[in-house]
Amino acid sequence: MKTSISYPTEGAMGKTGTWRVFRPVVNAEKCIKCYRCWIFCPDCAIEIDDFPVIDYDYCKGCGICSNECPVKAISMEREGK
């Protein structure tokens, strides 16, 4: 499920996920499925499935999802690790 407000789209410079330095990683064992990450993602790059699923083609790695997670189930890891 995606928000009805907006959807990520490919811009003039391509998919925005290529700008990312850090990537959010969801720990399914810690996640309580509150979906605050989905609500606060400014790029609508998180989909709701069984757990939040991050669309790395559009995630810019801003870290808002990680900061908003009440149980710290999303960690930010450097790209390329």
Backbone hydrogen bonds in HBPLUS format (Angstrom, degrees):
<---DONOR---> <-ACCEPTOR-->    atom                        ^
c    i                          cat <-CA-CA->   ^        H-A-AA   ^      H-
h    n   atom  resd res      DA  || num        DHA   H-A  angle D-A-AA Bond
n    s   type  num  typ     dist DA aas  dist angle  dist       angle   num
A0048-ILE N   A0001-MET O   3.31 MM  47  5.22 161.7  2.34 136.6 142.1     1
A0011-GLY N   A0014-GLY O   3.32 MM   3  5.15 141.0  2.49 130.6 122.8     2
A0014-GLY N   A0011-GLY O   3.02 MM   3  5.15 161.2  2.05 113.2 114.7     3
A0019-TRP N   A0016-THR O   3.16 MM   3  5.85 171.4  2.17 122.1 124.6     4
A0017-GLY N   A0057-ASP O   2.78 MM  40  4.50 146.5  1.89 133.0 121.7     5
A0079-GLU N   A0021-VAL O   2.78 MM  58  5.53 166.3  1.79 158.1 153.6     6
A0023-ARG N   A0077-GLU O   2.71 MM  54  5.30 167.5  1.73 153.0 153.8     7
A0077-GLU N   A0023-ARG O   2.89 MM  54  5.30 170.9  1.90 147.6 147.5     8
A0025-VAL N   A0075-SER O   2.78 MM  50  5.32 150.6  1.87 154.5 164.3     9
A0075-SER N   A0025-VAL O   2.99 MM  50  5.32 157.7  2.04 149.2 148.5    10
A0027-ASN N   A0073-ALA O   2.70 MM  46  5.08 160.8  1.73 157.3 164.0    11
A0030-LYS N   A0027-ASN O   3.09 MM   3  5.59 135.9  2.29 110.6 121.3    12
A0031-CYS N   A0027-ASN O   3.08 MM   4  6.24 146.8  2.20 151.2 161.4    13
A0039-ILE N   A0035-TYR O   3.08 MM   4  6.40 155.4  2.14 145.9 152.4    14
A0040-PHE N   A0036-ARG O   2.94 MM   4  6.11 159.6  1.98 153.1 157.5    15
A0041-CYS N   A0037-CYS O   3.00 MM   4  5.90 129.8  2.26 143.7 154.1    16
A0044-CYS N   A0041-CYS O   3.42 MM   3  5.41 168.5  2.43 104.4 107.6    17
A0055-ASP N   A0045-ALA O   2.66 MM  10  5.09 176.0  1.66 164.6 165.0    18
A0047-GLU N   A0053-VAL O   2.77 MM   6  5.09 168.2  1.78 152.5 154.2    19
A0053-VAL N   A0047-GLU O   2.81 MM   6  5.09 165.7  1.83 153.0 156.6    20
A0049-ASP N   A0051-PHE O   3.22 MM   2  5.11 151.2  2.31 123.7 131.5    21
A0058-TYR N   A0055-ASP O   3.04 MM   3  5.84 156.5  2.09 120.3 126.1    22
A0059-CYS N   A0055-ASP O   2.98 MM   4  6.07 142.2  2.13 147.8 158.6    23
A0067-ASN N   A0063-GLY O   2.96 MM   4  6.25 157.0  2.02 153.3 159.9    24
A0068-GLU N   A0064-ILE O   2.89 MM   4  6.05 149.4  1.98 152.6 160.5    25
A0069-CYS N   A0065-CYS O   3.13 MM   4  6.15 131.9  2.37 141.7 152.2    26
A0072-LYS N   A0069-CYS O   3.42 MM   3  5.22 166.0  2.44 101.0 104.7    27
